[in-house]
Amino acid sequence: MNNHQLLVGWHRGVVTPREPVPLSGMGHNMARMATYQVLDDLMASITVFSDETGLRNAVLFCSLDWLNIGKNVTEAAAGRISSATGIPKDHIFFCCSHTHCGPEWGSKHRAVGRYLAWLYAVLPEYAKAAVADLQPATLYAGSVQTEKLNFTR
């Protein structure tokens, strides 16, 4: 066990497409919608855990307001984040909020390609902001017993 000080950094940024794109989980009719409305922005939340020994031992978690994410997208994004921050690519993890209002990243639609290119440029910037936010932190753990907790699945 080491006595290194835990450092945590966080950043949250907008990942809402800037033009209409097919939406994930909405069926093919959603791809044909002519209107483009955004009520709530889609977000990326990035958290970095490190210590004073440097970023080679850091871990980065990126949570996206998407339905899901595929291996090709995570590989591309992780590579760019790693190059921008120095955090090893295999220390970068992605998860999604399961929103059905996120872009269909697997679509062949040209707007999706433009969106992914923009996303690959902005995520490293958000990751660098999270790294710049690193500050001393303490983690605590606890548990609680609940009864009659609702669940959906």
Order of alpha helices (4+ residues) and beta strands (2+ residues): beta-beta-beta-alpha-beta-alpha-beta
